[in-house]
Amino acid sequence: MIECLSRKGTDKGYVLWALAAVGDPLACEAVITWFEPVLRKLEKNPEADPRGNAIFAIAYLEQITAPKAADLLQRFQKIAESLPPPTRRDLADHTRLFSSWKQSTNNA
């Protein structure tokens, strides 16, 4: 499953969802490698992830204790409020980090 993150033509959202569901620590480097360029794009343009695949990368990374994961989560938190409302709702529904947004995003 991990190798699917680097393979062209695979649905990264499904792969990330599955990895987040099991929280396999062996996938940490692959998820970080996939997520870093996505985060850079989101930092420049909050609409750069139209499929919302980053949501499940966040759901995975918040389960991992690696310092690099914590750094990426911190960077993501800085831009999260600028993401489109549907993405913010999905973050509230699928992550612990943004679960406090549930009430406010359901009214957006």
C-alpha positions as CSV (number, residue, x, y, z in Angstrom):
1,M,0.0,0.0,0.0
2,I,2.8,2.4,0.9
3,E,4.3,2.3,-2.6
4,C,1.0,3.5,-4.0
5,L,1.7,7.0,-2.8
6,S,4.6,7.3,-5.2
7,R,3.0,5.4,-8.1
8,K,1.3,7.5,-10.8
9,G,-2.3,6.8,-11.5
10,T,-3.3,5.6,-8.0
11,D,-6.0,7.3,-6.0
12,K,-4.0,8.9,-3.3
13,G,-7.1,9.7,-1.3
14,Y,-8.0,6.1,-0.9
15,V,-4.4,5.1,0.0
16,L,-4.1,7.9,2.6
17,W,-7.5,7.0,4.1
18,A,-6.5,3.4,4.5
19,L,-3.2,4.4,6.1
20,A,-4.9,6.8,8.4
21,A,-7.4,4.1,9.4
22,V,-4.6,1.7,10.5
23,G,-2.0,4.2,11.6
24,D,0.9,2.1,10.3
25,P,4.1,3.7,11.5
26,L,6.0,2.1,8.7
27,A,4.2,4.4,6.3
28,C,5.4,7.6,8.0
29,E,8.2,8.4,5.5
30,A,6.0,7.7,2.5
31,V,3.2,9.9,3.8
32,I,5.6,12.7,4.7
33,T,7.3,12.5,1.3
34,W,3.9,12.7,-0.4
35,F,2.5,15.5,1.8
36,E,5.5,17.9,1.8
37,P,5.0,19.2,-1.8
38,V,1.2,19.2,-1.3
39,L,1.6,21.4,1.8
40,R,3.9,23.8,-0.1
41,K,1.2,24.1,-2.8
42,L,-1.5,24.7,-0.2
43,E,0.7,27.4,1.5
44,K,0.7,29.3,-1.9
45,N,-2.9,28.5,-2.9
46,P,-5.4,27.1,-0.4
47,E,-7.4,25.6,-3.3
48,A,-4.4,23.5,-4.6
49,D,-5.9,20.2,-3.3
50,P,-9.3,20.1,-5.0
51,R,-9.8,16.3,-4.1
52,G,-9.0,16.9,-0.5
53,N,-6.4,14.2,-0.2
54,A,-4.4,16.2,2.3
55,I,-7.2,15.6,4.9
56,F,-6.3,11.9,5.2
57,A,-2.6,12.8,5.3
58,I,-3.4,15.0,8.3
59,A,-5.5,12.2,9.9
60,Y,-2.5,9.9,9.5
61,L,0.2,12.3,10.6
62,E,-1.7,13.3,13.8
63,Q,-1.2,9.7,15.0
64,I,2.5,9.7,14.4
65,T,5.1,10.9,17.0
66,A,7.9,11.7,14.5
67,P,9.2,15.2,14.9
68,K,8.9,15.8,11.1
69,A,5.1,14.9,11.3
70,A,4.7,17.4,14.1
71,D,6.4,20.1,12.1
72,L,4.2,19.5,9.1
73,L,1.1,19.5,11.2
74,Q,2.1,22.8,12.7
75,R,2.7,24.3,9.2
76,F,-0.7,23.0,8.1
77,Q,-2.5,24.5,11.1
78,K,-1.2,28.0,10.0
79,I,-3.1,27.7,6.7
80,A,-6.0,25.5,7.6
81,E,-8.5,28.4,8.2
82,S,-7.8,29.7,4.7
83,L,-8.9,26.4,3.1
84,P,-12.3,26.2,1.3
85,P,-15.3,25.5,3.5
86,P,-15.9,22.0,2.3
87,T,-12.3,21.1,3.1
88,R,-12.6,22.6,6.5
89,R,-15.8,20.6,7.1
90,D,-14.0,17.4,6.1
91,L,-11.1,18.2,8.3
92,A,-13.5,18.6,11.2
93,D,-15.1,15.3,10.4
94,H,-12.0,13.2,9.8
95,T,-9.3,14.5,12.1
96,R,-8.9,15.0,15.9
97,L,-6.8,18.1,15.3
98,F,-9.7,20.0,13.8
99,S,-12.6,18.3,15.5
100,S,-13.4,21.4,17.4
101,W,-14.4,23.0,14.1
102,K,-17.5,20.7,13.7
103,Q,-20.0,23.1,15.1
104,S,-18.7,26.2,13.3
105,T,-18.1,24.6,9.9
106,N,-21.5,22.9,9.8
107,N,-23.0,26.4,9.9
108,A,-20.7,27.8,7.1
